[in-house]
Amino acid sequence: MSVEVASADVARVVLQFLKENGLSRTFRTFQEECEVYLNTVDAVDALVEDIESGQWDAVIRALTGLRLTEPFVIDLFEHVVLELLELRELDAARAMLRESTVFDVMKRRNPDRFLALERSVSLAAVDVSENLFGSGTTKQVRRNALAKSVQKEVASAAPARLLALLGQSLKYQHSQGLLPPGTKLDLFRNIVPELNSEDDAPCVLQTTNIKFGTKQYAECALFSPKDDMFLTGSSDGFIEVWDYLSGRYRTDLKYQAEDDLISHEEKICCMCFSREGEMLATGGAEKKLKVWRLRSGKVLRRIELVRAPSCMKFSRDGAQLLVGFPDGAVRIYGLKSGKILKELHGHTAIVNDIHYSADGASIFTGSADGTIRVWSNHTSQSIKVLRPTHVREGTSVLKLCPLPDDREKFLVCCRSPILQYMSADGTFSSKVDTKADVADACFSAKGTFIYALGDDGSLRIFKTDDTSEVLTEVKVLSSRVLGICHHPQKNALAVYGTESVVHILRPNRRRLQAMNIHTDERRSHDTYAMKSSGESTREERRTPTCLLIPEARRRQLCTSVSSVCSLANTVAEEVLLVVF
């Protein structure tokens, strides 16, 4: 259900903030330009009480800048002058009458009324025994009449509405899982500041092992683009979230703490994050696609598929999902409708990887039929059919790895020893010979290193500026290899196969020195202040980390008024600018 908010209401919220913080010039300018007037006070009852008790400094201060009707303003100021006369404050009364613009208006509109008031203030002395307030009425009666009139002029509004609305919005975002725990929010841009990136260093040391149950293993895995979360999609259909620094199960996520895991009915085939990391899309072997709000564990969309997906990617705006299938088809689903928007046909075997171009105009797909196709996102037509060079024709294209600093260039990974660069226009350039068939490959966070995971379970690392020889080689798996992924900003690498263990690799400082690699890598801030435990299992749990959102503090506006006369003269000009 959508709620419409009038633009005038938004303007009034801003006007209230300006008034409460003493920004009077900005207040008046904004009010004149948008032609919207505040006309609210913190409490009408309190204003009525001030009028009935004659607290005119508080009354005039509360009415500053409001759009009031002409008769009410004249009645109010006339009554203030009469009460000053009653108190024998002749100088103050004369000053108000002769200098205030309110009485200039009275003189033009009702000259007899003005002359009667001027005769009263012109006397050298005032006879207090005479009823200054007119025959048949009294001071209190007139006060009560003003109090009744003001209730028709103004409305009541709670103070600090802008900050209150922002606070409610933050609470809602927290409840929906949009605010990561323990991080600061850039309120203006509505984003969580990115993690401080590290200088690239090769990940060669196994610091953490995440173990699964017997006959269970990670079918796919990926790092969150914005924080320290690491996700695994397992062969038993569960999607679990871990802290990659410690290898601990993330129990600060409520649904994981309560063992109410996000899951599919069958094994997880593929997963992907939206651009900002707020949404997670998962595809299961039961031919279903689900989109989750990861922080809350809530399902945003369920889509029935014709068959189990093989790969997927979010569009740049997060409104569509690009999905590849084992039969070679590629379909684009609208997340709002859950329906197929476009279909791309051309591949004759499973689509292994899929990407949008940086501008979203083109789509790149790699297939087991040995081809890479470039598609027009607008027309859904195949623009180019490319075949990797330096490999046997028909060799399966396993992965297209975009360069971190150039999203228009890819590293093409085929089931062969050769990795090669490909530009967006389809030109193949330099190659990397890994000396063994590659099962998966990826770049380091800044693209300094290439990680090639071979079918033999060995991880070979190359420097992108010198791929002529292997920088180092590490044996990481003894089972069938499934995949590899690197954190988008940190030096962390995940390697997984069918042996029920996911290995997290980090740089080894001693080995870096031996390889003569110098890095200014700084120890990243550990949110949980924990050391690696070596191994972690699903049964291990941690005390949840509390989310701390600092409350906004409102600067109070306190104005002291020396006398009714000086305050009234100042306010009268502001009121008259609005009214007349």
C-alpha positions in Angstrom: 0.0 0.0 0.0 1.4 3.3 -1.1 1.0 6.6 0.9 1.0 9.9 -0.9 2.6 12.9 0.8 1.7 16.4 -0.3 4.6 18.6 -1.3 3.2 21.3 0.9 3.5 19.0 3.9 7.2 18.4 3.1 7.7 22.1 2.9 6.1 22.6 6.3 8.3 20.0 7.9 11.4 21.9 6.6 9.9 25.2 7.8 9.4 23.9 11.3 13.1 22.7 11.4 14.3 26.1 10.3 12.1 27.9 12.8 13.1 25.6 15.7 16.8 26.1 14.9 16.6 29.9 14.7 17.3 30.2 11.0 14.9 33.1 10.6 16.2 34.6 7.3 16.2 31.2 5.7 12.8 30.5 7.1 11.3 33.7 5.6 13.0 33.2 2.2 11.9 29.6 2.0 8.4 30.5 2.9 8.2 33.2 0.3 9.6 31.1 -2.5 7.5 28.0 -2.0 4.4 30.0 -0.9 3.7 27.5 1.9 3.2 28.8 5.4 3.8 27.0 8.6 0.8 28.1 10.7 1.5 25.6 13.4 2.6 25.8 17.1 3.9 23.2 19.4 0.7 23.2 21.4 -2.5 25.2 20.8 -3.6 24.7 24.4 -0.5 26.2 25.7 -0.9 29.2 23.4 -4.5 29.7 24.5 -3.4 29.6 28.1 -0.7 32.2 27.5 -3.2 34.5 25.9 -5.7 34.1 28.7 -3.0 34.9 31.3 -1.5 37.8 29.3 1.9 36.3 28.6 2.3 38.4 25.5 6.0 37.9 25.0 5.4 34.1 24.7 2.3 34.6 22.5 4.1 36.9 20.0 7.1 34.7 19.8 4.9 31.6 19.1 3.1 33.5 16.3 6.3 34.7 14.6 6.3 34.0 10.9 2.8 32.5 10.8 0.2 33.4 8.1 -2.5 35.2 10.2 -5.6 37.0 9.1 -5.6 40.8 9.2 -8.5 41.3 11.8 -6.8 38.9 14.3 -3.4 40.6 14.0 -5.0 44.1 14.5 -7.1 42.9 17.5 -4.1 41.3 19.1 -1.8 44.3 18.8 -4.5 46.7 19.9 -5.1 44.7 23.0 -1.4 44.6 23.8 -1.3 48.4 23.6 -4.3 48.7 25.9 -2.8 46.5 28.5 0.4 48.5 28.3 -1.7 51.6 29.0 -3.3 49.9 31.9 0.1 49.2 33.4 1.0 52.9 32.7 3.8 51.8 30.2 3.0 54.9 28.1 6.4 55.1 26.3 6.1 51.4 25.3 2.5 51.9 24.1 3.4 55.0 22.1 6.4 53.2 20.5 4.2 50.3 19.4 1.5 52.5 18.1 3.7 54.8 16.1 6.4 52.4 14.9 4.6 49.1 14.3 3.4 48.4 10.7 0.3 46.8 12.1 -1.1 50.1 13.2 -0.3 51.6 9.8 -2.7 49.1 8.3 -5.3 49.9 11.0 -4.9 53.6 10.2 -5.7 53.0 6.5 -8.5 50.4 7.1 -10.2 51.8 10.2 -9.1 55.4 10.9 -11.7 56.0 13.6 -10.5 53.1 15.6 -6.9 54.2 15.2 -7.6 57.8 16.3 -9.4 56.6 19.4 -6.4 54.5 20.3 -4.0 57.4 19.6 -5.9 59.8 21.8 -5.5 57.3 24.7 -1.8 57.0 24.3 -1.3 60.8 23.8 -2.6 61.6 27.3 0.1 62.6 29.8 -1.6 60.2 32.3 -4.0 57.4 32.0 -7.0 57.1 34.3 -6.9 53.5 35.3 -10.4 53.8 36.8 -11.7 54.3 33.2 -12.5 51.1 31.3 -9.9 51.2 28.5 -11.2 48.1 26.9 -14.6 49.5 25.9 -18.0 49.6 27.3 -19.7 46.3 28.1 -16.4 44.4 28.0 -13.4 43.7 30.2 -9.7 42.8 29.8 -10.4 39.2 30.5 -13.3 39.0 28.1 -11.1 40.4 25.3 -8.4 37.9 26.2 -10.8 35.1 26.0 -12.1 36.3 22.6 -8.5 36.4 21.3 -7.9 32.9 22.7 -10.9 31.6 20.9 -9.9 33.3 17.6 -6.4 32.0 17.7 -7.6 28.4 17.6 -9.1 29.1 14.1 -5.8 30.7 13.0 -3.2 28.0 13.9 -3.0 24.2 14.3 -0.9 22.1 16.6 2.1 20.1 15.5 4.6 18.0 17.5 8.1 19.5 17.7 11.0 18.3 15.7 8.9 16.5 13.0 11.8 16.3 10.6 14.1 14.5 13.0 11.2 12.3 14.2 10.4 11.2 10.7 14.1 10.4 10.0 14.3 8.4 13.2 11.2 6.4 12.2 12.7 5.8 8.7 15.9 4.5 10.3 14.0 2.2 12.6 12.0 0.9 9.6 15.2 0.3 7.6 16.7 -1.5 10.5 13.6 -3.7 10.9 13.7 -4.5 7.2 17.4 -5.4 7.3 18.5 -2.4 5.3 20.9 -1.1 8.0 23.9 -3.4 8.7 24.7 -3.8 12.4 27.5 -1.8 13.9 28.0 0.5 10.9 27.3 4.2 10.3 24.8 5.4 7.8 25.4 8.2 5.3 22.0 9.7 5.8 22.2 12.1 2.9 23.1 9.5 0.3 21.2 6.7 2.2 24.2 4.3 1.9 26.4 2.5 4.3 30.0 3.7 3.8 32.1 1.1 2.0 34.7 -0.9 3.9 38.2 0.5 3.8 39.9 -1.4 1.0 43.3 -3.0 1.4 46.3 -3.1 -0.8 46.3 -6.3 -2.8 48.3 -9.2 -1.4 48.2 -12.8 -2.5 46.0 -15.0 -0.3 48.0 -18.2 0.4 47.4 -18.9 4.1 44.3 -21.0 5.1 43.1 -19.0 8.2 39.6 -20.4 8.5 37.7 -23.6 7.6 33.9 -23.7 7.6 32.8 -27.3 7.9 29.5 -28.8 6.8 27.7 -31.9 7.9 28.4 -35.4 6.5 27.6 -35.6 2.7 26.8 -31.8 2.7 28.9 -29.2 1.0 28.8 -25.7 -0.5 27.5 -25.7 -4.1 28.2 -22.0 -4.4 29.6 -19.2 -2.2 30.1 -15.4 -2.4 31.1 -12.4 -0.3 28.8 -9.5 0.4 29.9 -6.4 -1.5 29.6 -4.1 1.5 30.6 -5.8 4.7 32.2 -8.9 6.2 29.5 -11.4 5.4 30.3 -14.6 3.6 27.4 -16.7 2.2 27.3 -20.4 1.3 24.6 -22.1 -0.6 24.7 -25.8 0.3 23.7 -29.1 -1.3 20.9 -29.5 1.2 19.2 -26.2 0.2 20.3 -23.9 3.0 21.8 -20.4 2.6 24.0 -19.6 5.6 25.8 -16.4 6.5 29.2 -16.4 8.1 31.8 -13.9 9.3 34.7 -14.6 7.1 37.3 -13.0 9.5 36.5 -15.4 12.3 34.7 -18.1 10.4 31.8 -17.8 12.9 28.2 -18.3 12.1 26.4 -14.9 12.1 23.9 -15.1 15.0 23.5 -11.3 14.9 21.0 -12.0 12.2 17.8 -12.8 14.0 16.7 -15.6 11.7 20.0 -17.4 12.0 20.0 -17.0 15.8 16.6 -18.6 15.9 17.7 -21.4 13.4 15.1 -20.2 10.9 17.4 -20.3 8.0 16.6 -19.0 4.5 16.5 -22.0 2.2 15.2 -23.9 -0.8 13.6 -27.3 -1.0 16.6 -28.7 -3.0 20.2 -27.8 -3.5 21.3 -24.2 -4.3 22.3 -23.8 -7.9 23.4 -20.2 -7.9 23.3 -16.9 -6.0 24.0 -13.2 -6.6 23.8 -9.9 -4.7 22.2 -6.7 -5.9 24.6 -3.8 -6.5 24.3 -2.3 -3.0 24.3 -5.8 -1.3 20.8 -5.3 0.1 19.1 -8.1 -1.9 20.1 -11.6 -2.5 18.8 -13.8 -5.3 19.0 -17.6 -5.0 18.0 -20.3 -7.4 17.2 -23.8 -6.3 17.2 -27.2 -8.1 13.4 -27.4 -7.4 13.0 -24.8 -10.2 12.3 -21.8 -8.0 14.0 -18.4 -7.8 13.8 -16.4 -4.6 14.8 -12.8 -3.8 15.6 -12.1 -0.1 16.2 -9.1 2.1 19.3 -10.6 3.6 19.4 -8.6 6.8 15.9 -9.6 7.8 15.6 -13.0 6.1 12.3 -12.0 4.4 11.4 -13.2 1.0 10.6 -10.3 -1.4 9.7 -12.3 -4.4 9.2 -16.0 -5.4 9.3 -16.9 -9.1 8.5 -20.3 -10.6 11.0 -21.3 -13.3 10.7 -23.7 -16.2 13.9 -25.4 -15.0 16.6 -25.0 -12.5 18.9 -21.9 -13.2 22.6 -22.1 -13.8 23.6 -18.5 -13.2 22.1 -15.1 -12.5 22.8 -11.4 -12.2 20.9 -8.3 -11.0 20.4 -5.4 -13.3 22.2 -2.2 -12.1 19.0 -0.7 -10.6 18.0 -4.0 -9.0 14.6 -4.1 -10.8 15.4 -7.0 -13.1 17.2 -10.4 -12.8 19.1 -11.9 -15.7 19.0 -15.7 -15.5 20.9 -18.4 -17.5 19.6 -22.0 -17.8 21.1 -25.4 -18.6 19.3 -25.6 -22.0 21.1 -22.5 -23.2 18.3 -20.0 -22.8 18.6 -16.7 -21.1 15.6 -14.9 -19.6 15.1 -11.5 -17.9 12.6 -11.4 -15.1 11.0 -8.3 -13.7 11.1 -8.5 -9.9 8.0 -6.3 -9.5 5.8 -8.6 -11.6 7.7 -11.8 -11.3 7.2 -12.4 -15.1 9.5 -12.9 -18.0 10.3 -9.6 -19.7 12.7 -10.9 -22.4 14.1 -14.1 -23.7 17.5 -14.6 -25.4 18.0 -17.7 -27.5 21.2 -18.8 -29.2 23.3 -21.0 -27.0 23.0 -24.8 -27.4 24.4 -25.9 -24.0 24.3 -24.7 -20.4 24.9 -21.0 -19.8 27.7 -21.0 -17.2 28.2 -17.2 -16.6 26.3 -14.0 -17.4 27.1 -10.3 -17.1 25.7 -6.9 -17.9 28.0 -4.3 -19.5 28.9 -1.3 -17.4 26.2 0.8 -19.0 23.6 -2.0 -19.0 23.2 -1.8 -22.8 24.8 -5.2 -23.5 24.7 -8.6 -22.0 27.6 -11.1 -22.1 27.0 -14.8 -21.7 29.5 -17.7 -21.6 28.3 -21.3 -22.4 29.4 -24.9 -22.5 28.9 -24.8 -26.2 32.3 -23.0 -26.4 30.9 -19.6 -27.4 30.6 -16.2 -25.8 27.6 -14.2 -27.0 27.1 -10.5 -26.8 23.5 -9.4 -26.8 21.6 -6.1 -27.1 19.7 -5.5 -23.9 17.3 -3.3 -25.8 16.4 -5.6 -28.7 17.3 -9.0 -27.1 19.2 -9.9 -30.3 22.6 -11.6 -30.5 25.1 -9.0 -31.7 28.3 -11.2 -31.7 29.2 -14.8 -31.4 32.8 -15.1 -30.1 35.0 -18.2 -29.8 38.0 -18.0 -27.4 41.4 -18.4 -29.2 44.3 -20.7 -28.0 41.8 -23.4 -26.9 40.3 -26.4 -28.6 37.1 -25.5 -30.5 34.0 -26.3 -28.4 35.8 -26.0 -25.1 33.4 -25.0 -22.4 33.4 -21.4 -21.3 33.2 -21.6 -17.5 33.5 -18.0 -16.4 33.8 -14.3 -17.5 35.7 -12.3 -14.9 35.3 -8.5 -15.3 38.5 -6.6 -14.4 37.9 -4.6 -11.2 39.2 -1.4 -12.7 37.7 -1.9 -16.2 34.3 -3.5 -16.3 34.5 -3.5 -20.1 37.3 -6.1 -20.1 37.0 -9.7 -19.1 39.3 -12.6 -18.2 37.8 -15.7 -20.0 38.1 -18.9 -18.1 37.6 -22.1 -20.2 38.1 -25.7 -19.2 41.6 -25.6 -20.4 45.0 -24.4 -19.1 44.6 -21.1 -20.9 43.1 -17.9 -19.5 42.7 -15.0 -21.9 41.6 -11.4 -21.9 38.7 -10.2 -23.9 37.5 -6.7 -24.5 33.8 -5.7 -24.8 34.1 -5.4 -28.6 35.1 -9.1 -28.7 38.8 -8.7 -29.2 41.0 -11.4 -27.5 44.4 -10.2 -26.4 47.0 -11.6 -24.0 46.8 -15.0 -22.4 47.8 -16.7 -19.2 49.1 -20.3 -19.3 48.3 -22.0 -16.0 49.9 -25.4 -17.1 46.8 -27.3 -15.9 43.1 -27.4 -16.7 41.3 -24.6 -14.9 38.0 -25.2 -13.0 37.5 -21.6 -11.9 39.3 -18.2 -11.7 39.0 -14.7 -10.2 40.8 -11.5 -9.7 42.0 -10.0 -6.4 40.0 -7.0 -5.1 42.1 -4.4 -7.1 43.0 -6.7 -10.0 46.7 -7.0 -9.0 46.6 -10.9 -8.9 44.9 -13.6 -10.8 43.8 -16.8 -9.0 43.4 -19.9 -11.1 41.9 -23.0 -9.3 42.8 -26.1 -11.2 40.9 -29.4 -11.5 43.7 -30.9 -9.5 42.8 -28.8 -6.5 45.9 -26.6 -6.8 45.6 -22.8 -6.5 48.0 -20.9 -8.9 48.5 -17.2 -8.4 49.8 -14.8 -11.1 50.5 -11.1 -11.2 48.4 -9.4 -13.8 51.4 -7.3 -15.0 53.6 -10.4 -15.4 51.7 -13.6 -16.2 54.7 -15.4 -17.7 55.3 -17.5 -14.6 53.4 -18.6 -11.5 53.9 -16.4 -8.5 53.1 -19.2 -6.1 51.1 -22.5 -6.0 49.1 -23.9 -3.1 47.4 -27.2 -2.8 44.0 -26.4 -1.3 41.5 -29.2 -2.3 41.7 -32.9 -2.4 38.1 -33.4 -3.6 36.3 -32.4 -6.8 36.7 -28.7 -7.3 33.5 -26.5 -7.4 34.5 -22.9 -7.2 36.4 -19.9 -6.0 35.5 -16.3 -5.1 37.3 -13.2 -3.8 36.1 -10.4 -1.5 35.4 -7.3 -3.6 37.4 -5.0 -1.2 39.5 -7.1 1.2 42.2 -9.7 0.9 40.1 -12.8 1.4 39.7 -15.8 -0.9 37.2 -18.7 -0.5 37.8 -22.0 -2.1 35.3 -24.9 -2.0 34.7 -28.4 -3.3 32.8 -31.5 -2.5 34.8 -32.3 0.7 32.3 -30.5 3.0 34.7 -27.7 3.8 35.0 -24.1 2.6 38.6 -22.8 3.0 39.1 -19.1 3.6 42.6 -17.9 2.6 44.3 -14.7 3.7 47.8 -13.3 3.1 50.8 -14.8 4.8 53.1 -12.0 5.8 56.2 -14.3 6.1 55.5 -15.8 2.7 55.1 -12.4 1.2 58.5 -11.4 2.4 59.9 -14.6 1.0 58.3 -13.7 -2.4 59.7 -10.2 -2.0 56.1 -8.7 -2.2 55.7 -5.4 -0.3 52.3 -4.3 0.8 50.9 -1.6 3.0 48.1 -3.9 4.0 46.5 -2.7 7.2 44.8 -5.0 9.6 41.1 -4.6 8.8 38.8 -3.7 11.7 37.2 -6.8 13.1 33.6 -6.0 14.0 33.5 -8.8 16.5 37.0 -8.4 17.8 37.7 -12.1 17.6 40.6 -14.2 16.5 40.3 -16.9 13.9 39.3 -20.2 15.6 40.7 -22.3 12.8 37.5 -24.3 12.1 33.9 -23.5 12.5 30.8 -25.6 12.1 27.1 -25.0 11.8 26.5 -26.0 15.4 28.7 -23.2 16.7 26.9 -20.0 17.7 28.0 -16.6 18.9 26.4 -13.9 21.1 24.6 -11.5 18.8 26.2 -8.1 18.2 23.8 -5.3 19.1 22.9 -2.6 16.6 23.7 0.8 17.9 22.1 3.7 16.1 23.0 7.1 17.7 19.9 9.2 18.3 19.9 12.7 16.7 20.1 15.5 19.1 18.1 18.6 18.4 19.7 22.0 19.2 17.2 23.9 21.3 16.3 27.5 20.3 16.2 29.7 23.4 15.5 33.4 22.8 15.3 35.8 25.7 13.1 38.9 25.3 13.8 42.0 27.2 10.4 43.7 26.8 7.1 43.3 25.1 7.6 46.5 23.1 10.9 45.4 21.4 9.6 41.9 20.7 6.3 43.2 19.3 8.0 45.7 17.0 10.3 43.0 15.5 7.5 40.4 15.1 5.0 42.8 13.7 7.1 43.4 10.7 7.5 39.7 10.1 3.8 39.1 10.5 2.8 41.9 8.3 5.1 40.7 5.5 3.2 37.5 5.5 -0.3 38.9 5.9 -0.3 41.9 3.8 
